[in-house]
Amino acid sequence: MLEVDCPCVTPEVVLKASGHVEKFTDLMVKDEKTGTCYRADHLLKDFCKEKLEKDLALPQEKADEFKRILAILDDFSAEELGAKIKEYGIVAPDTKNSLSDPYPFNLMFQTSIGPTGLSVG
């Protein structure tokens, strides 16, 4: 076996080429009173699943709508996600407070690398 020597921090150009920079962003919402953050897609997913599982009087049209949302949820834009959260009256699960509009949160934390510290990693 041979040892492979590679950087511990990956240069940004590599992360961009691999799609990590673009894809490692989640849409978040904040509890407007406490500031607690939640993933917007998880709140909508949980709402749809709960309605499908527990609402026995749910009309078939609504059930089909919730199933369709679950199928395409990963493709929703911030605007679409925010509109659905407002349409269904989804609130913070812990406090029942209203939620902010969805905003992007990058899961990859930026750092400076290289001998000058000017390269982004």
Backbone bond lengths (Angstrom), bond angles and torsions (degrees), N, CA, C in turn:
res aa  C-N    CA-C-N  psi(-1)  N-CA   C-N-CA  omega(-1)  CA-C   N-CA-C  phi
1 M - - - 1.449 - - 1.516 109.62 -
2 L 1.316 114.24 147.21 1.448 121.07 176.71 1.522 109.57 -115.35
3 E 1.288 115.27 144.21 1.455 119.87 176.98 1.522 108.99 -78.71
4 V 1.321 116.42 138.30 1.456 121.35 176.27 1.518 107.33 -104.96
5 D 1.312 115.97 125.19 1.453 121.48 179.40 1.522 108.03 -102.73
6 C 1.325 116.41 119.14 1.462 119.81 -179.22 1.524 108.99 -143.72
7 P 1.316 116.87 164.43 1.464 119.01 -178.06 1.530 111.56 -70.02
8 C 1.322 115.51 148.87 1.465 120.66 175.15 1.525 110.42 -81.81
9 V 1.323 116.54 -25.66 1.452 122.65 177.85 1.519 106.91 -115.27
10 T 1.311 116.82 128.10 1.456 121.56 -175.58 1.527 110.63 -89.03
11 P 1.323 118.11 134.46 1.469 120.73 176.91 1.534 111.31 -61.63
12 E 1.318 116.35 147.23 1.465 121.88 -176.20 1.524 112.88 -58.60
13 V 1.333 118.05 -35.86 1.471 119.64 -178.89 1.525 111.08 -60.51
14 V 1.321 117.43 -35.80 1.468 121.28 177.89 1.529 109.87 -68.45
15 L 1.320 116.64 -42.65 1.465 121.01 179.98 1.528 111.61 -66.27
16 K 1.338 117.15 -35.82 1.468 120.40 176.39 1.518 110.50 -67.06
17 A 1.331 116.48 -44.84 1.466 120.84 -178.51 1.528 111.45 -62.87
18 S 1.311 117.29 -33.32 1.470 120.80 -178.33 1.528 112.85 -83.62
19 G 1.340 117.07 -8.11 1.462 120.50 -179.81 1.515 114.28 90.58
20 H 1.321 117.51 -0.94 1.464 120.44 -177.17 1.530 112.50 -64.69
21 V 1.322 117.84 -41.10 1.466 120.60 -176.68 1.525 110.35 -63.31
22 E 1.319 116.93 -42.58 1.462 121.39 -177.77 1.526 112.60 -75.14
23 K 1.312 117.63 -37.33 1.469 121.44 -171.64 1.522 114.84 -92.10
24 F 1.320 118.89 -14.03 1.456 120.42 -176.56 1.526 111.25 -93.93
25 T 1.314 115.37 50.61 1.453 122.01 177.50 1.520 108.32 -129.89
26 D 1.314 116.54 129.51 1.457 121.66 176.00 1.520 108.43 -109.61
27 L 1.312 115.98 150.28 1.459 120.75 174.46 1.523 107.96 -90.57
28 M 1.318 115.39 124.06 1.458 122.01 -176.76 1.523 109.83 -114.41
29 V 1.328 115.45 156.41 1.465 122.69 170.09 1.523 107.29 -129.34
30 K 1.334 115.56 153.91 1.466 120.81 179.73 1.517 110.39 -116.00
31 D 1.320 114.90 141.31 1.460 121.03 168.32 1.530 104.98 -63.13
32 E 1.326 117.21 122.62 1.464 120.16 -172.85 1.526 113.89 -69.78
33 K 1.322 118.13 -15.33 1.466 119.79 178.75 1.524 112.50 -101.69
34 T 1.332 117.49 -41.71 1.467 119.75 -175.39 1.523 113.16 -97.70
35 G 1.335 117.64 -19.71 1.459 121.02 -178.29 1.518 114.00 82.68
36 T 1.322 117.90 2.87 1.463 121.12 178.27 1.525 109.27 -64.74
37 C 1.335 116.16 135.80 1.465 121.36 -177.52 1.525 111.28 -99.94
38 Y 1.316 114.65 145.18 1.466 122.61 177.98 1.522 108.66 -137.55
39 R 1.320 116.25 149.84 1.460 119.64 172.14 1.521 108.05 -74.17
40 A 1.311 115.76 123.87 1.464 121.28 -176.18 1.525 111.58 -62.39
41 D 1.330 117.34 -41.03 1.468 119.70 -178.45 1.525 111.48 -66.07
42 H 1.320 117.46 -34.11 1.464 120.46 178.82 1.530 111.08 -67.93
43 L 1.327 116.70 -38.96 1.467 119.21 178.88 1.524 110.92 -64.52
44 L 1.336 116.73 -43.45 1.464 120.04 179.37 1.525 110.98 -67.45
45 K 1.335 116.26 -40.71 1.470 120.35 178.50 1.529 110.64 -61.94
46 D 1.327 116.93 -47.16 1.465 120.86 -179.90 1.527 111.39 -62.07
47 F 1.333 116.42 -39.60 1.462 120.80 178.80 1.527 110.56 -61.98
48 C 1.333 116.49 -48.91 1.474 120.79 -178.78 1.529 111.32 -62.98
49 K 1.323 116.65 -44.71 1.469 120.02 -179.88 1.523 111.49 -63.08
50 E 1.327 116.23 -42.48 1.466 119.49 -179.79 1.527 110.84 -63.48
51 K 1.321 117.05 -42.58 1.468 120.37 178.28 1.528 110.72 -61.96
52 L 1.330 116.65 -43.33 1.466 120.46 -178.77 1.526 112.02 -66.35
53 E 1.336 116.64 -36.17 1.463 120.55 -175.93 1.527 113.47 -84.50
54 K 1.341 117.25 -34.68 1.464 119.38 -169.25 1.520 115.50 -110.70
55 D 1.322 117.87 -20.40 1.464 120.05 -177.61 1.523 109.37 -90.53
56 L 1.322 115.87 93.48 1.466 121.27 -176.42 1.526 112.65 -70.50
57 A 1.329 116.90 -21.15 1.465 120.95 -179.96 1.531 112.08 -94.35
58 L 1.322 117.33 10.55 1.465 121.89 -177.65 1.528 110.26 -65.10
59 P 1.337 117.71 121.98 1.468 119.73 178.08 1.532 111.04 -61.17
60 Q 1.314 116.67 149.13 1.467 121.50 -177.98 1.528 111.54 -57.64
61 E 1.328 116.97 -36.33 1.465 121.15 179.46 1.531 110.89 -60.72
62 K 1.333 116.63 -44.05 1.474 121.23 178.34 1.524 110.39 -68.13
63 A 1.316 117.21 -40.69 1.467 120.76 178.55 1.524 110.04 -60.15
64 D 1.323 116.88 -43.00 1.467 120.74 178.12 1.523 111.12 -64.01
65 E 1.336 116.37 -38.38 1.466 121.09 178.27 1.528 110.51 -62.67
66 F 1.336 117.27 -46.20 1.463 120.98 -179.99 1.527 111.21 -64.70
67 K 1.321 117.43 -38.65 1.470 120.86 177.46 1.522 110.92 -64.89
68 R 1.323 116.33 -39.35 1.462 121.04 178.57 1.537 110.32 -64.70
69 I 1.331 116.20 -42.14 1.468 120.57 177.94 1.523 110.18 -60.68
70 L 1.322 117.51 -45.63 1.467 120.95 179.67 1.524 111.52 -61.16
71 A 1.325 116.99 -33.89 1.466 120.97 -178.18 1.528 112.29 -72.38
72 I 1.336 117.57 -31.05 1.469 120.06 -175.15 1.529 113.17 -116.03
73 L 1.306 117.48 10.93 1.466 122.58 -174.94 1.525 113.19 -54.31
74 D 1.317 118.15 -39.13 1.465 121.30 -177.52 1.525 112.76 -65.98
75 D 1.326 117.69 -17.26 1.460 121.44 -178.48 1.525 113.04 -97.40
76 F 1.326 118.59 0.75 1.463 121.21 -178.14 1.525 110.86 -69.84
77 S 1.321 115.83 139.40 1.464 121.36 172.80 1.531 108.10 -80.94
78 A 1.323 116.20 171.71 1.462 120.55 177.79 1.530 110.39 -60.12
79 E 1.332 115.96 -39.78 1.463 120.28 -179.14 1.528 111.15 -66.01
80 E 1.328 116.90 -43.99 1.466 120.74 179.67 1.527 111.29 -64.47
81 L 1.323 115.71 -42.65 1.462 120.52 179.32 1.529 110.58 -63.29
82 G 1.333 115.75 -45.59 1.459 120.27 178.78 1.520 112.37 -61.55
83 A 1.335 116.12 -39.70 1.465 120.55 179.50 1.527 111.01 -63.98
84 K 1.328 117.44 -41.73 1.470 120.66 179.72 1.527 111.07 -68.12
85 I 1.322 117.10 -39.90 1.469 120.79 178.68 1.528 109.75 -60.88
86 K 1.336 116.51 -42.39 1.469 120.09 178.44 1.523 111.46 -70.50
87 E 1.336 116.25 -43.12 1.469 120.87 -178.82 1.525 111.79 -57.59
88 Y 1.338 116.49 -41.00 1.462 120.64 -176.90 1.524 113.01 -92.41
89 G 1.328 117.30 -1.25 1.460 120.12 178.59 1.514 113.25 66.31
90 I 1.329 117.05 34.98 1.466 121.14 -179.63 1.523 108.71 -72.39
91 V 1.322 115.62 132.94 1.466 122.48 -178.32 1.529 109.38 -123.93
92 A 1.324 115.75 173.36 1.465 120.63 178.15 1.528 109.04 -60.25
93 P 1.331 117.64 129.92 1.467 120.03 -175.07 1.530 114.51 -63.61
94 D 1.311 117.75 -32.37 1.465 120.42 -175.80 1.526 113.37 -84.46
95 T 1.334 116.09 -37.05 1.463 119.93 -171.49 1.521 114.11 -114.37
96 K 1.311 116.75 -14.28 1.479 123.01 -175.38 1.523 112.13 65.84
97 N 1.334 117.18 18.26 1.464 121.41 176.00 1.522 109.69 -78.48
98 S 1.331 115.65 161.17 1.459 120.11 177.67 1.527 109.74 -70.94
99 L 1.335 114.43 160.76 1.461 121.45 -175.16 1.525 111.08 -114.26
100 S 1.321 115.67 152.78 1.462 121.40 176.01 1.524 109.77 -72.88
101 D 1.318 115.99 172.29 1.460 120.32 170.84 1.524 107.98 -68.68
102 P 1.325 117.91 150.69 1.472 120.33 178.12 1.530 111.43 -63.15
103 Y 1.315 115.56 142.24 1.464 121.68 176.62 1.525 108.02 -136.97
104 P 1.342 116.94 150.56 1.468 119.66 -178.17 1.528 111.74 -75.63
105 F 1.313 115.42 139.85 1.463 122.22 175.07 1.518 107.41 -126.90
106 N 1.328 116.74 115.98 1.461 122.05 -178.94 1.521 109.01 -78.98
107 L 1.321 116.40 122.55 1.461 121.75 -178.01 1.524 113.11 -80.22
108 M 1.331 116.42 -9.60 1.466 120.14 -179.91 1.526 107.87 -101.97
109 F 1.300 116.59 123.92 1.446 120.96 -177.26 1.522 110.43 -89.88
110 Q 1.322 115.52 131.53 1.456 121.68 -177.40 1.525 110.70 -76.24
111 T 1.312 115.29 144.58 1.456 121.38 174.29 1.520 108.41 -143.49
112 S 1.309 116.96 156.80 1.463 121.43 177.14 1.516 108.84 -96.55
113 I 1.341 115.95 136.30 1.462 120.67 -179.38 1.521 110.04 -133.81
114 G 1.292 115.88 172.94 1.460 121.94 178.04 1.512 111.36 94.27
115 P 1.324 116.51 168.65 1.465 120.66 -175.76 1.526 113.21 -65.13
116 T 1.333 117.09 -26.94 1.462 119.41 179.83 1.521 112.15 -98.35
117 G 1.323 116.42 -12.85 1.458 120.70 -177.77 1.515 112.96 76.74
118 L 1.329 116.70 11.38 1.458 120.60 -177.88 1.524 113.08 -94.13
119 S 1.321 117.49 -12.12 1.464 120.59 178.43 1.526 108.90 -84.31
120 V 1.331 114.86 140.74 1.463 119.90 -179.66 1.515 108.99 -93.83
121 G 1.325 116.59 136.46 1.460 121.31 178.69 1.496 111.29 -127.37
